[in-house]
Amino acid sequence: SLSFALDGLLWDTRAAGFHHTDLLLLALNALVIFRLGRRFATEPSRPLATAAALCAALLFLLHPLQVELLPAAPRRADALCLLFSLLALQRATRPVGVGPVGAGPVGGWPLALLVTFAVLSKETGLLALPLAALGVHLHSTPATHSKHSKHGGERLRQTFRTLTPTLTLVLVALAARTAILSGLGGYGDSAPGRGSASGLSALAELPTRLGQYAALVLYPQPLFANPTPALCISLLALGLALATLLCLRPREPGKRTAIPLLLIWLAGAALLNSTAGRVSWWYGLQFLPPLVLLLAQFIERAGSTWRNGGRLFPIPLSLVTVLCALPQVSRSGALVEYTEWQRGSDATREWLGRAQAALAPARQGTRLTLVDMPAGVIPAQTGPAVHSAALLAPYSLVAWLEVHFPGRTFRLAERQGAMLDAGPQGTGRLPIHIEFSRRLVP
C-alpha cells in the first residue's frame, strides 16, 4: 500500500519505523473519537462532555484488542479504514443542537474523498457511506424539522445533493477496485482456513457471530482464573441494552441524542463484517468506536442527571459503564505484559538468520529445505494472552527473499501446499528451489 511505500522510503527495512507509524494511526483514531464524543454530547460546552469524550478515547486506546492488532503489519489497512471512516463521520455531522446557520459546511468533496479513502483502504470502509449519509441527514438540519413535517421531502433532497459528490467518487473507486482486484474483497468458500460460509450466505450465521463479536470487544481477556466468558458477555450485553433503553427515554423538546446513530453503526458493522465468512480478531476494531462513544453517552447522561438532582437514574448507567470498562482497562497492554509477540519475534529473527546463512552461498538451480518456519505463537491457556500473533507467512517469505536477495530467482514449495515464485521471472535461469514447513512457537 501507499503507506508502506512511504514508510519504506523513510525507514528502509527498520521495523521500528513502521511500528511508529502504526502507533501514530492509533493516536489519530483516538483523537478523532474524542472529537466525535464532544460532537455527540448533548451540551458540548460542559466539562462533563469533555470528560466523557476523554473516557471514550482512552477506552479505545487502552483496549486489549490493540495488543492483537498493532504488531501485525496487514492490520494497518484496518486502522487506515477506521481513521478515514471516523473523519468522514466527523465531516458529515455537526455538534448536537447546532443548526446549519453559522455552523460551517458539511459534506462536499472533502467528505467524498474521506469516504473514498475508507473504501480503498479496506472493503469494510463501505460502511462509511451509509453512516455519512445518516449523519448528514440527521445532524445537518434543525432539530425542529421532524420527519413528519412538510420539510421532510426537502431534507431528503438536500441530503442527496450534499452526498452527490460522495456517491459519484465512491462508485468510480469501487469500479476501479473491482477491476483491479476482480472483486471487493473478503474470502471465498475455498480459501484455506476460512469458514464455510461467506458473502451473503454468512448472514444466516449472524446470531452466532454476534456472540463472537461481543467476546472480542466486551470481554477480550479473562478476568478470573476460571472464567465463564459466556455468562460475563451475556450480562454485559444485557446491561448495555438496558442502559441504552434508559437513555432513549423521552427527552426535553428539541433535545437530540446520537444513540440511534451509534446503534445503527453497531448493527451495520455486524452486518458488513458477517459477510467475510470468518470472525477474526481484527474485525473487532470496527465495533470499538461506537461502543466507547455509547459509553460516553452513558457517562454524560448520568452526570447531567445527577447534577440536576436525580439520584436513582445515574446508578445503573454508572454501573454498566464501569462493568464494561473493567475487562478492557484492567487487561490493557499498558498494564499487563503480553509475551507472545516478543517470543515470536525472537524465534523469527533466529529462523531468518539461519535461512540467510543457508541461502547466501546457494546458486541458481540449488535445492534447499528450510524447516520450522515460525508461523504463529501458541497462546497461554490461562490468563491474558495474545491470540493473533501471526509471524511469517509464505507471502512474507517471498517479500523477504526479494529484499535480501535481489536479482535471484526462487521457487517456494510448502510441504503439501502450493508453490510460489519470488524474484525476477522469465530469465531462463533455473530457480533456487526451497521446500519449507511451518511450526507454532511454544
VEXDRENTOR-664667 format. One record per residue (C-alpha): residue number from 0; residue in one letter; x, y, z. Coordinates in nm, 2 decimals. Example, Ala and Ser with C-alpha at 12.3 -4.5 7.8 and 13.67 -1.06 7.14 Angstrom:
BEGIN
<pt 0,'A',<1.23,-0.45,0.78>> <pt 1,'S',<1.37,-0.11,0.71>> 
END
This chain:
BEGIN
<pt 0,'S',<0.00,0.00,0.00>> <pt 1,'L',<0.10,0.36,-0.03>> <pt 2,'S',<0.16,0.40,0.35>> <pt 3,'F',<0.41,0.11,0.34>> <pt 4,'A',<0.58,0.26,0.04>> <pt 5,'L',<0.62,0.59,0.23>> <pt 6,'D',<0.75,0.40,0.53>> <pt 7,'G',<0.99,0.22,0.31>> <pt 8,'L',<1.13,0.55,0.19>> <pt 9,'L',<1.16,0.69,0.54>> <pt 10,'W',<1.27,0.38,0.74>> <pt 11,'D',<1.41,0.14,0.48>> <pt 12,'T',<1.36,-0.21,0.64>> <pt 13,'R',<1.38,-0.09,1.01>> <pt 14,'A',<1.07,-0.24,1.17>> <pt 15,'A',<1.06,0.02,1.45>> <pt 16,'G',<0.98,0.30,1.20>> <pt 17,'F',<0.68,0.11,1.06>> <pt 18,'H',<0.56,0.04,1.42>> <pt 19,'H',<0.59,0.42,1.50>> <pt 20,'T',<0.36,0.48,1.20>> <pt 21,'D',<0.11,0.23,1.34>> <pt 22,'L',<0.12,0.40,1.68>> <pt 23,'L',<0.06,0.73,1.52>> <pt 24,'L',<-0.25,0.59,1.34>> <pt 25,'L',<-0.38,0.46,1.68>> <pt 26,'A',<-0.33,0.80,1.84>> <pt 27,'L',<-0.51,0.98,1.55>> <pt 28,'N',<-0.80,0.74,1.57>> <pt 29,'A',<-0.83,0.80,1.95>> <pt 30,'L',<-0.81,1.18,1.88>> <pt 31,'V',<-1.10,1.17,1.63>> <pt 32,'I',<-1.30,0.95,1.87>> <pt 33,'F',<-1.25,1.22,2.13>> <pt 34,'R',<-1.37,1.49,1.89>> <pt 35,'L',<-1.67,1.28,1.80>> <pt 36,'G',<-1.75,1.23,2.17>> <pt 37,'R',<-1.76,1.60,2.21>> <pt 38,'R',<-1.96,1.64,1.90>> <pt 39,'F',<-2.22,1.39,2.00>> <pt 40,'A',<-2.25,1.54,2.35>> <pt 41,'T',<-2.59,1.69,2.43>> <pt 42,'E',<-2.43,2.00,2.58>> <pt 43,'P',<-2.08,2.02,2.42>> <pt 44,'S',<-1.97,2.33,2.62>> <pt 45,'R',<-1.98,2.15,2.96>> <pt 46,'P',<-1.67,2.00,3.12>> <pt 47,'L',<-1.87,1.68,3.17>> <pt 48,'A',<-1.90,1.63,2.80>> <pt 49,'T',<-1.52,1.67,2.76>> <pt 50,'A',<-1.46,1.42,3.04>> <pt 51,'A',<-1.70,1.17,2.88>> <pt 52,'A',<-1.53,1.21,2.54>> <pt 53,'L',<-1.19,1.17,2.70>> <pt 54,'C',<-1.30,0.84,2.86>> <pt 55,'A',<-1.42,0.71,2.52>> <pt 56,'A',<-1.08,0.79,2.36>> <pt 57,'L',<-0.89,0.63,2.65>> <pt 58,'L',<-1.10,0.31,2.64>> <pt 59,'F',<-1.03,0.29,2.26>> <pt 60,'L',<-0.66,0.35,2.32>> <pt 61,'L',<-0.62,0.10,2.61>> <pt 62,'H',<-0.85,-0.18,2.48>> <pt 63,'P',<-0.66,-0.52,2.48>> <pt 64,'L',<-0.76,-0.56,2.11>> <pt 65,'Q',<-0.48,-0.31,2.03>> <pt 66,'V',<-0.22,-0.55,2.15>> <pt 67,'E',<-0.36,-0.80,1.90>> <pt 68,'L',<-0.36,-0.55,1.61>> <pt 69,'L',<-0.06,-0.31,1.64>> <pt 70,'P',<0.23,-0.55,1.58>> <pt 71,'A',<0.05,-0.71,1.28>> <pt 72,'A',<0.15,-0.53,0.96>> <pt 73,'P',<-0.15,-0.63,0.75>> <pt 74,'R',<-0.38,-0.47,1.01>> <pt 75,'R',<-0.27,-0.12,0.91>> <pt 76,'A',<-0.54,-0.14,0.64>> <pt 77,'D',<-0.80,-0.17,0.92>> <pt 78,'A',<-0.65,0.13,1.11>> <pt 79,'L',<-0.65,0.35,0.80>> <pt 80,'C',<-1.00,0.24,0.70>> <pt 81,'L',<-1.12,0.33,1.05>> <pt 82,'L',<-0.94,0.66,1.05>> <pt 83,'F',<-1.10,0.78,0.72>> <pt 84,'S',<-1.44,0.65,0.83>> <pt 85,'L',<-1.42,0.84,1.16>> <pt 86,'L',<-1.31,1.16,0.98>> <pt 87,'A',<-1.59,1.12,0.73>> <pt 88,'L',<-1.85,1.09,1.01>> <pt 89,'Q',<-1.70,1.39,1.17>> <pt 90,'R',<-1.73,1.58,0.85>> <pt 91,'A',<-2.09,1.47,0.80>> <pt 92,'T',<-2.21,1.58,1.14>> <pt 93,'R',<-2.23,1.89,1.35>> <pt 94,'P',<-2.24,1.92,1.72>> <pt 95,'V',<-2.58,1.81,1.86>> <pt 96,'G',<-2.81,2.11,1.89>> <pt 97,'V',<-2.62,2.32,1.63>> <pt 98,'G',<-2.83,2.41,1.32>> <pt 99,'P',<-2.70,2.49,0.98>> <pt 100,'V',<-2.68,2.86,1.04>> <pt 101,'G',<-2.32,2.96,1.10>> <pt 102,'A',<-2.21,2.61,1.17>> <pt 103,'G',<-1.99,2.56,0.86>> <pt 104,'P',<-2.04,2.33,0.57>> <pt 105,'V',<-2.10,1.95,0.58>> <pt 106,'G',<-2.04,1.70,0.30>> <pt 107,'G',<-1.89,1.83,-0.02>> <pt 108,'W',<-1.58,1.70,-0.18>> <pt 109,'P',<-1.38,1.66,0.15>> <pt 110,'L',<-1.65,1.41,0.26>> <pt 111,'A',<-1.63,1.24,-0.08>> <pt 112,'L',<-1.25,1.20,-0.05>> <pt 113,'L',<-1.27,1.07,0.31>> <pt 114,'V',<-1.53,0.81,0.23>> <pt 115,'T',<-1.35,0.70,-0.09>> <pt 116,'F',<-1.02,0.66,0.10>> <pt 117,'A',<-1.20,0.45,0.36>> <pt 118,'V',<-1.34,0.22,0.08>> <pt 119,'L',<-1.00,0.20,-0.09>> <pt 120,'S',<-0.82,0.12,0.24>> <pt 121,'K',<-1.04,-0.19,0.31>> <pt 122,'E',<-1.37,-0.32,0.18>> <pt 123,'T',<-1.53,-0.27,0.52>> <pt 124,'G',<-1.49,0.10,0.45>> <pt 125,'L',<-1.82,0.08,0.26>> <pt 126,'L',<-1.99,0.13,0.60>> <pt 127,'A',<-1.87,0.49,0.60>> <pt 128,'L',<-2.11,0.57,0.31>> <pt 129,'P',<-2.44,0.50,0.49>> <pt 130,'L',<-2.30,0.64,0.82>> <pt 131,'A',<-2.21,0.96,0.64>> <pt 132,'A',<-2.55,0.98,0.47>> <pt 133,'L',<-2.72,0.92,0.80>> <pt 134,'G',<-2.50,1.18,0.97>> <pt 135,'V',<-2.57,1.44,0.70>> <pt 136,'H',<-2.95,1.38,0.72>> <pt 137,'L',<-2.98,1.37,1.10>> <pt 138,'H',<-2.73,1.63,1.21>> <pt 139,'S',<-2.72,1.90,0.95>> <pt 140,'T',<-3.07,2.03,0.99>> <pt 141,'P',<-3.26,2.19,1.28>> <pt 142,'A',<-3.39,1.95,1.54>> <pt 143,'T',<-3.74,2.11,1.50>> <pt 144,'H',<-3.77,1.97,1.15>> <pt 145,'S',<-3.93,1.63,1.22>> <pt 146,'K',<-3.96,1.36,0.97>> <pt 147,'H',<-4.34,1.41,0.96>> <pt 148,'S',<-4.32,1.78,0.88>> <pt 149,'K',<-4.35,1.94,0.54>> <pt 150,'H',<-3.97,1.99,0.54>> <pt 151,'G',<-3.91,1.61,0.53>> <pt 152,'G',<-3.90,1.59,0.15>> <pt 153,'E',<-3.68,1.89,0.12>> <pt 154,'R',<-3.44,1.74,0.38>> <pt 155,'L',<-3.41,1.42,0.17>> <pt 156,'R',<-3.34,1.62,-0.14>> <pt 157,'Q',<-3.08,1.83,0.04>> <pt 158,'T',<-2.92,1.52,0.18>> <pt 159,'F',<-2.90,1.37,-0.17>> <pt 160,'R',<-2.75,1.69,-0.31>> <pt 161,'T',<-2.49,1.70,-0.04>> <pt 162,'L',<-2.39,1.34,-0.10>> <pt 163,'T',<-2.38,1.36,-0.48>> <pt 164,'P',<-2.00,1.41,-0.49>> <pt 165,'T',<-1.95,1.13,-0.24>> <pt 166,'L',<-2.17,0.88,-0.43>> <pt 167,'T',<-2.00,0.97,-0.76>> <pt 168,'L',<-1.65,0.93,-0.63>> <pt 169,'V',<-1.72,0.61,-0.44>> <pt 170,'L',<-1.88,0.45,-0.75>> <pt 171,'V',<-1.58,0.53,-0.96>> <pt 172,'A',<-1.34,0.40,-0.68>> <pt 173,'L',<-1.55,0.08,-0.65>> <pt 174,'A',<-1.54,0.02,-1.02>> <pt 175,'A',<-1.16,0.07,-1.03>> <pt 176,'R',<-1.11,-0.16,-0.72>> <pt 177,'T',<-1.33,-0.43,-0.86>> <pt 178,'A',<-1.15,-0.42,-1.20>> <pt 179,'I',<-0.81,-0.44,-1.03>> <pt 180,'L',<-0.88,-0.70,-0.76>> <pt 181,'S',<-1.16,-0.89,-0.95>> <pt 182,'G',<-1.39,-0.83,-0.66>> <pt 183,'L',<-1.44,-0.62,-0.35>> <pt 184,'G',<-1.25,-0.84,-0.11>> <pt 185,'G',<-1.34,-1.09,0.16>> <pt 186,'Y',<-1.28,-1.46,0.15>> <pt 187,'G',<-1.42,-1.72,-0.09>> <pt 188,'D',<-1.56,-2.06,0.02>> <pt 189,'S',<-1.24,-2.23,-0.10>> <pt 190,'A',<-1.00,-2.00,0.09>> <pt 191,'P',<-0.78,-2.21,0.31>> <pt 192,'G',<-0.86,-2.19,0.68>> <pt 193,'R',<-1.17,-1.98,0.63>> <pt 194,'G',<-1.52,-2.05,0.74>> <pt 195,'S',<-1.75,-2.25,0.51>> <pt 196,'A',<-2.00,-1.96,0.48>> <pt 197,'S',<-1.90,-1.64,0.30>> <pt 198,'G',<-2.07,-1.35,0.13>> <pt 199,'L',<-2.44,-1.30,0.18>> <pt 200,'S',<-2.49,-1.66,0.29>> <pt 201,'A',<-2.30,-1.58,0.60>> <pt 202,'L',<-2.58,-1.35,0.72>> <pt 203,'A',<-2.77,-1.66,0.82>> <pt 204,'E',<-2.49,-1.72,1.08>> <pt 205,'L',<-2.51,-1.37,1.21>> <pt 206,'P',<-2.67,-1.46,1.55>> <pt 207,'T',<-2.37,-1.70,1.62>> <pt 208,'R',<-2.12,-1.44,1.50>> <pt 209,'L',<-2.27,-1.17,1.72>> <pt 210,'G',<-2.16,-1.37,2.03>> <pt 211,'Q',<-1.81,-1.39,1.88>> <pt 212,'Y',<-1.80,-1.01,1.81>> <pt 213,'A',<-1.92,-0.94,2.16>> <pt 214,'A',<-1.64,-1.16,2.30>> <pt 215,'L',<-1.38,-0.97,2.10>> <pt 216,'V',<-1.50,-0.63,2.22>> <pt 217,'L',<-1.68,-0.66,2.55>> <pt 218,'Y',<-1.47,-0.94,2.71>> <pt 219,'P',<-1.14,-0.96,2.52>> <pt 220,'Q',<-0.94,-1.12,2.80>> <pt 221,'P',<-1.04,-1.33,3.10>> <pt 222,'L',<-1.07,-1.16,3.44>> <pt 223,'F',<-1.07,-1.47,3.65>> <pt 224,'A',<-0.86,-1.78,3.68>> <pt 225,'N',<-1.16,-2.00,3.58>> <pt 226,'P',<-1.35,-1.77,3.35>> <pt 227,'T',<-1.71,-1.82,3.24>> <pt 228,'P',<-1.70,-1.59,2.94>> <pt 229,'A',<-2.04,-1.67,2.80>> <pt 230,'L',<-2.21,-1.56,3.13>> <pt 231,'C',<-1.99,-1.25,3.16>> <pt 232,'I',<-2.06,-1.15,2.79>> <pt 233,'S',<-2.43,-1.21,2.83>> <pt 234,'L',<-2.45,-0.99,3.15>> <pt 235,'L',<-2.25,-0.71,2.98>> <pt 236,'A',<-2.47,-0.72,2.67>> <pt 237,'L',<-2.78,-0.72,2.88>> <pt 238,'G',<-2.65,-0.42,3.08>> <pt 239,'L',<-2.57,-0.23,2.77>> <pt 240,'A',<-2.92,-0.29,2.63>> <pt 241,'L',<-3.09,-0.18,2.95>> <pt 242,'A',<-2.87,0.13,2.98>> <pt 243,'T',<-2.95,0.22,2.62>> <pt 244,'L',<-3.32,0.19,2.68>> <pt 245,'L',<-3.29,0.42,2.98>> <pt 246,'C',<-3.11,0.68,2.78>> <pt 247,'L',<-3.37,0.67,2.50>> <pt 248,'R',<-3.65,0.77,2.73>> <pt 249,'P',<-3.84,1.08,2.62>> <pt 250,'R',<-3.62,1.39,2.65>> <pt 251,'E',<-3.70,1.76,2.66>> <pt 252,'P',<-3.84,1.90,2.33>> <pt 253,'G',<-3.57,1.99,2.08>> <pt 254,'K',<-3.31,1.77,2.25>> <pt 255,'R',<-3.14,1.52,2.03>> <pt 256,'T',<-2.92,1.22,2.10>> <pt 257,'A',<-2.66,1.04,1.90>> <pt 258,'I',<-2.75,0.70,2.05>> <pt 259,'P',<-2.97,0.59,1.75>> <pt 260,'L',<-2.68,0.67,1.51>> <pt 261,'L',<-2.44,0.47,1.73>> <pt 262,'L',<-2.68,0.17,1.74>> <pt 263,'I',<-2.71,0.18,1.36>> <pt 264,'W',<-2.33,0.19,1.34>> <pt 265,'L',<-2.30,-0.12,1.56>> <pt 266,'A',<-2.57,-0.30,1.35>> <pt 267,'G',<-2.40,-0.20,1.02>> <pt 268,'A',<-2.06,-0.32,1.14>> <pt 269,'A',<-2.22,-0.66,1.24>> <pt 270,'L',<-2.39,-0.70,0.90>> <pt 271,'L',<-2.10,-0.59,0.69>> <pt 272,'N',<-1.84,-0.80,0.88>> <pt 273,'S',<-2.06,-1.10,0.88>> <pt 274,'T',<-2.01,-1.13,0.50>> <pt 275,'A',<-1.64,-1.20,0.55>> <pt 276,'G',<-1.71,-1.57,0.62>> <pt 277,'R',<-1.50,-1.58,0.94>> <pt 278,'V',<-1.47,-1.38,1.27>> <pt 279,'S',<-1.11,-1.28,1.33>> <pt 280,'W',<-0.96,-1.05,1.59>> <pt 281,'W',<-0.92,-0.75,1.37>> <pt 282,'Y',<-1.29,-0.73,1.29>> <pt 283,'G',<-1.35,-0.62,1.65>> <pt 284,'L',<-1.18,-0.29,1.57>> <pt 285,'Q',<-1.49,-0.18,1.37>> <pt 286,'F',<-1.71,-0.22,1.68>> <pt 287,'L',<-1.49,-0.03,1.92>> <pt 288,'P',<-1.57,0.34,1.83>> <pt 289,'P',<-1.95,0.31,1.85>> <pt 290,'L',<-1.92,0.11,2.17>> <pt 291,'V',<-1.69,0.36,2.35>> <pt 292,'L',<-1.89,0.65,2.22>> <pt 293,'L',<-2.21,0.48,2.36>> <pt 294,'L',<-2.04,0.45,2.70>> <pt 295,'A',<-1.95,0.82,2.67>> <pt 296,'Q',<-2.33,0.89,2.62>> <pt 297,'F',<-2.40,0.70,2.94>> <pt 298,'I',<-2.14,0.89,3.14>> <pt 299,'E',<-2.27,1.23,3.02>> <pt 300,'R',<-2.63,1.14,3.08>> <pt 301,'A',<-2.56,1.00,3.43>> <pt 302,'G',<-2.35,1.31,3.53>> <pt 303,'S',<-2.61,1.55,3.39>> <pt 304,'T',<-2.90,1.38,3.57>> <pt 305,'W',<-2.70,1.37,3.90>> <pt 306,'R',<-2.62,1.74,3.86>> <pt 307,'N',<-2.99,1.82,3.81>> <pt 308,'G',<-3.09,1.64,4.13>> <pt 309,'G',<-3.16,1.29,4.01>> <pt 310,'R',<-3.02,1.02,4.23>> <pt 311,'L',<-3.16,0.69,4.12>> <pt 312,'F',<-3.12,0.71,3.74>> <pt 313,'P',<-2.74,0.76,3.73>> <pt 314,'I',<-2.67,0.45,3.93>> <pt 315,'P',<-2.75,0.18,3.66>> <pt 316,'L',<-2.58,0.39,3.39>> <pt 317,'S',<-2.26,0.43,3.60>> <pt 318,'L',<-2.26,0.06,3.70>> <pt 319,'V',<-2.29,-0.06,3.33>> <pt 320,'T',<-2.02,0.18,3.22>> <pt 321,'V',<-1.78,0.06,3.50>> <pt 322,'L',<-1.85,-0.31,3.43>> <pt 323,'C',<-1.79,-0.26,3.06>> <pt 324,'A',<-1.47,-0.07,3.11>> <pt 325,'L',<-1.33,-0.31,3.37>> <pt 326,'P',<-1.23,-0.60,3.14>> <pt 327,'Q',<-1.09,-0.35,2.89>> <pt 328,'V',<-0.88,-0.13,3.11>> <pt 329,'S',<-0.76,-0.40,3.36>> <pt 330,'R',<-0.62,-0.61,3.08>> <pt 331,'S',<-0.48,-0.33,2.87>> <pt 332,'G',<-0.13,-0.37,2.72>> <pt 333,'A',<-0.03,-0.07,2.93>> <pt 334,'L',<-0.09,-0.26,3.25>> <pt 335,'V',<-0.04,-0.63,3.15>> <pt 336,'E',<0.27,-0.77,2.99>> <pt 337,'Y',<0.20,-0.99,2.68>> <pt 338,'T',<0.50,-1.20,2.59>> <pt 339,'E',<0.37,-1.37,2.28>> <pt 340,'W',<0.48,-1.11,2.03>> <pt 341,'Q',<0.83,-1.09,2.18>> <pt 342,'R',<0.87,-1.47,2.18>> <pt 343,'G',<0.75,-1.48,1.82>> <pt 344,'S',<0.99,-1.20,1.72>> <pt 345,'D',<1.29,-1.38,1.88>> <pt 346,'A',<1.20,-1.70,1.70>> <pt 347,'T',<1.15,-1.53,1.37>> <pt 348,'R',<1.49,-1.35,1.39>> <pt 349,'E',<1.66,-1.67,1.47>> <pt 350,'W',<1.50,-1.86,1.18>> <pt 351,'L',<1.56,-1.58,0.93>> <pt 352,'G',<1.93,-1.58,1.04>> <pt 353,'R',<1.96,-1.95,0.97>> <pt 354,'A',<1.78,-1.91,0.64>> <pt 355,'Q',<2.00,-1.63,0.52>> <pt 356,'A',<2.32,-1.83,0.61>> <pt 357,'A',<2.19,-2.12,0.41>> <pt 358,'L',<2.08,-1.91,0.11>> <pt 359,'A',<2.38,-1.68,0.08>> <pt 360,'P',<2.61,-1.94,-0.09>> <pt 361,'A',<2.33,-2.11,-0.29>> <pt 362,'R',<2.35,-2.10,-0.67>> <pt 363,'Q',<2.06,-2.10,-0.92>> <pt 364,'G',<1.92,-2.45,-0.95>> <pt 365,'T',<2.01,-2.55,-0.60>> <pt 366,'R',<1.75,-2.73,-0.38>> <pt 367,'L',<1.72,-2.64,-0.02>> <pt 368,'T',<1.50,-2.73,0.27>> <pt 369,'L',<1.40,-2.48,0.54>> <pt 370,'V',<1.21,-2.64,0.82>> <pt 371,'D',<1.00,-2.50,1.11>> <pt 372,'M',<0.93,-2.15,0.98>> <pt 373,'P',<0.76,-1.98,1.28>> <pt 374,'A',<0.40,-1.91,1.16>> <pt 375,'G',<0.25,-1.81,1.49>> <pt 376,'V',<0.26,-1.84,1.87>> <pt 377,'I',<0.07,-2.08,2.09>> <pt 378,'P',<-0.13,-1.86,2.33>> <pt 379,'A',<-0.14,-1.93,2.70>> <pt 380,'Q',<-0.43,-2.15,2.82>> <pt 381,'T',<-0.50,-1.94,3.12>> <pt 382,'G',<-0.47,-1.57,3.19>> <pt 383,'P',<-0.42,-1.28,2.94>> <pt 384,'A',<-0.27,-1.40,2.61>> <pt 385,'V',<-0.23,-1.28,2.25>> <pt 386,'H',<-0.44,-1.49,2.02>> <pt 387,'S',<-0.34,-1.34,1.68>> <pt 388,'A',<0.04,-1.34,1.69>> <pt 389,'A',<0.09,-1.45,1.33>> <pt 390,'L',<0.45,-1.43,1.23>> <pt 391,'L',<0.58,-1.54,0.89>> <pt 392,'A',<0.35,-1.64,0.61>> <pt 393,'P',<0.45,-1.76,0.26>> <pt 394,'Y',<0.39,-1.42,0.11>> <pt 395,'S',<0.61,-1.26,0.37>> <pt 396,'L',<0.89,-1.51,0.30>> <pt 397,'V',<0.86,-1.41,-0.07>> <pt 398,'A',<0.90,-1.05,0.02>> <pt 399,'W',<1.19,-1.12,0.24>> <pt 400,'L',<1.37,-1.31,-0.03>> <pt 401,'E',<1.32,-1.03,-0.29>> <pt 402,'V',<1.45,-0.77,-0.04>> <pt 403,'H',<1.76,-0.96,0.08>> <pt 404,'F',<1.85,-1.14,-0.24>> <pt 405,'P',<1.77,-0.91,-0.53>> <pt 406,'G',<1.82,-1.05,-0.87>> <pt 407,'R',<1.79,-1.41,-0.77>> <pt 408,'T',<1.50,-1.63,-0.88>> <pt 409,'F',<1.33,-1.86,-0.62>> <pt 410,'R',<1.05,-2.12,-0.63>> <pt 411,'L',<0.90,-2.20,-0.29>> <pt 412,'A',<0.71,-2.52,-0.22>> <pt 413,'E',<0.54,-2.58,0.11>> <pt 414,'R',<0.51,-2.94,0.22>> <pt 415,'Q',<0.16,-3.05,0.10>> <pt 416,'G',<0.10,-2.69,-0.01>> <pt 417,'A',<0.10,-2.46,-0.31>> <pt 418,'M',<0.41,-2.33,-0.50>> <pt 419,'L',<0.52,-1.96,-0.51>> <pt 420,'D',<0.77,-1.77,-0.71>> <pt 421,'A',<1.00,-1.50,-0.59>> <pt 422,'G',<1.24,-1.27,-0.77>> <pt 423,'P',<1.25,-1.19,-1.15>> <pt 424,'Q',<1.08,-1.45,-1.36>> <pt 425,'G',<1.13,-1.54,-1.73>> <pt 426,'T',<1.51,-1.50,-1.71>> <pt 427,'G',<1.57,-1.85,-1.84>> <pt 428,'R',<1.77,-1.94,-1.52>> <pt 429,'L',<1.69,-2.23,-1.30>> <pt 430,'P',<1.53,-2.11,-0.98>> <pt 431,'I',<1.66,-2.19,-0.64>> <pt 432,'H',<1.40,-2.45,-0.51>> <pt 433,'I',<1.31,-2.40,-0.14>> <pt 434,'E',<1.09,-2.65,0.04>> <pt 435,'F',<0.97,-2.52,0.37>> <pt 436,'S',<0.75,-2.62,0.66>> <pt 437,'R',<0.58,-2.42,0.94>> <pt 438,'R',<0.55,-2.45,1.31>> <pt 439,'L',<0.39,-2.27,1.61>> <pt 440,'V',<0.63,-2.11,1.86>> <pt 441,'P',<0.56,-2.26,2.21>> 
END
